[in-house]
Amino acid sequence: MVKCTKIGKLKNGRLTTLCYSNGELVNCSVCDCKECVNYAGCIDLRGKQITSITDVWGNELNLSLPANTNDLITQLEFNYNVKATYVNFGANLCNNSNLYELQITGDLVLGSITYTGTGTDITQNFYQKGECPEVDLEHIIPSCWYDQFIEGGLDNTGTSFRHTNQVYTVYLSDGSVCTFSIAGANNWTDQVNKISNGLGGCLDAVESVPYCTNGCGGLPSPFIELDKMLWRYSGFKICPGKPYPIKVTYTSDQLETPRDLVLQTILSEKIYLDRCKTCDTVQKWFALTGESYEPICPKPCSESEFSIQESVCSFTLVNACDNGTNPATAILIQYADCGDGSLVNDIFSLDADGGLEEYTPIGEIDDCNGNIVVEPSLESKCCPVIREYCACIDGILTTIQYGIYPDTGEHVGWYSDVSTGEFLKRPITVNCCSDCKEE
């Protein structure tokens, strides 16, 4: 058995037992661990109000204010599975026969106890006896980690499983472009499965799976909801620092002009973790509540905060009606704003298979209440103006072109692909170096 020290650490008012060996967290079940014996000597708690007890890290024990010493002992034993005793020291040790020693044996390593009886707080530190080695705070506190990932979705609205030779062009945050194709599909669910497979080939993702927001088509519902996803979509999880999609376009034999698809990415909530090692060095992870946890993208807290840029295009769906049929046909108008000063709309209707098919209106369109359909406003009414500056990128002196909206002066962080003139939203890392060469 590996020799180690068993220590209870308070987390959110709950006790989690950890074990340490040579400065590393280990698995208590495979180690020969000793219990700690804490004592606070020469104190008199009789008739005193105990206001707090902390562990050696400064975390306060979750106790109601004890009415007396026996109440304190009962709470400690019940809440934290320790053995507490109150022993008379005697006149020879404390020079006062009324002073006592409070002993607490178990997994806790305690710091101090504070009590009052005369209006003045008295704080007494706990000490650990020989059965519990001295706590080395620098090495014994587990390193801080957290789990966070990019949750994303690519909606299949604007496509059709009936289309042949579907081509998806994926623009990534690092400036690279990836394309995948689907020859055809049997139904909407089959199509979104194939989209997920193709998208997974473009991404360094930990997950690329199809979802449906309401469980349609036999697909699972997502654990993390994305409010821009309509029904079926391809979901993905990517670790921060990896390239992620910022724009996706779609063409097919039936749709030659590229159409921007609805894309959404968000950062998941941070889950803070303890990283532990078993005695055979296998990593184990625990959430701060003490439960075992399997992280997706663990990162040390010392790493800088990560942020993601918004997708290039934003989309708005508007419910409307085509009054050229009797009864009127319910339709959806999708407006796409890709920041180029124009607003593109496509019209869809729900088909018998539960998907959205492109729809050509027959008569007048209104909001289904006799009113005109109000278009959403553009993010900016002006096209970006080109600005240039020189930068050293990967050791090469390069001319960078950025877009700035003249009406707001907003620097949108776009750059121009010189070969096509197309604006793509991507970050550029400028690496200023002394050995930069002229291109």
Buried (B, 14 or more C-beta within 10 A) or exposed (E): EBEBBBBBBBBEEBBBBBBBBEEBBBBBEBBEBBBBBBBBBBBBBEEBBBBBBBBBBEBBBBBEEBEBBEBBBEBBBEBBEBEBEBEEBEEEEBEEEEBBBBBBBBBBBBBBBBBEBEEEEBBBEBEBEEEBBEBEEEEBBBEEBBBBBBBBBBBBBBBBBBBEEBBBBBBBBEBEEBEBEBEBBEBBBBBBBBBBBBBBEBBEBBBBBBBBBEEBBEBEEBEBEBEBBBBBBBBBBBBBEBBBBBBBBBBBEEBEEEBBBBBBBBBBEEBBBBBBBBBEEEEBBBBBEBEEBEBBBBBEEEEEEBEBEEBBBBBBBBEBBBBEEEEBBEBBBBBBBBBBBEBBEBBBBBBEEBBBBBBEBEEEBBBBEEEEBEEBEBBBEEBBEBEEEEBBBEEEEBEBBBBBBEEEEEEBEBBBEEEEEEBBBBEEEEEEEEEBEEE
